[in-house]
């Protein structure tokens, strides 16, 4: 067989294989809507990732009505400080911090509680306040033998983390608050709700793809994730992550909307506090960081991350980790 025939034969095999692979990919993409279980698959994969980082799930029964779920360090290292990560409203701790926990777990004994009505944490009690959330988180940590720790809390978690520091000063050593509405005045709260353009309950407790798409567009700055993600993925995310305890989550939102503004009775924390904001945050603009700093005084400091929106855990995970580790691991007091 001459060389030209061999070349033709090899080219035919290559084209056949390429065509087969291409058809398979096109078939998968064209039928992807029939397999809306991507989120269902990703959730256990994230659990495997957390196990790889030395964490394990743990459930603590506070009483016969309240159960708290945590991801905790499998082997606590006593030469490392402890860091408690408090998630926001749009996700559980496992989904919120997956880009950060690997690096943070090398510097700290990390603990990731699921707030009540997120993940596996639940109560049959009627309390819906951030004070009750803070008490449950700290009482659960006590049961786990965690006596002292620093808090890193984002968005809705910021209210919870702030109350943890206020109510348990003997436990909380330092505080990091990221992109939170702590310290809002009544006027500012009304202004922010008016700018949303939709019911805040639909935004934070979505049940339709367009609701979740609006939430993503509002919180993300760098990525246009919400514009190209197909509806079937968003529906699956809503089914897996948002529908469980939806009624109770709405009640948490309604409590925040109805409660009197923090600024009228917000205590001043005794701990050193670092406030981190994205400069493009459309949910809680950066001026709120400086407003809260003025309230806290000389023990607080503001750090602004450029080209970052509200979803700093996704858009600026490395920058967040660097700021958190530098602050929590340092011993000197913050400058005034």
Secondary structure, 3 states (H helix, E strand, C coil): CCHHHHHHHHHHHHHHHHHHHHHHHHHHHHCHHHCCCHHHHHHHHHHHHHHHCCEEEEEEECCCCEEEEEEEECCCCCCCCEEEEECCCCCCHHHHCCCCHHHHHHHCEEEEEECCCCCCCEECCCCCCHHHHHHHHHHHHHHCCCCCEEEEEECHHHHHHHHHHHHCCCCEEEEEEECCCCCCCHHHHHHHHHHCCCCHHHHHCCCCHHHHHHHHHHHCCCCCHHHHCCHHHHHHHHHHHHCCCHHHHHHHHHHHHHCCCHHHCCCCCCCEEEEEEECCCCCCCCHHHHHHHHHHCCCEEEEEECCCCCCHHHHCHHHHHHHHHHHHHCCCCCCC
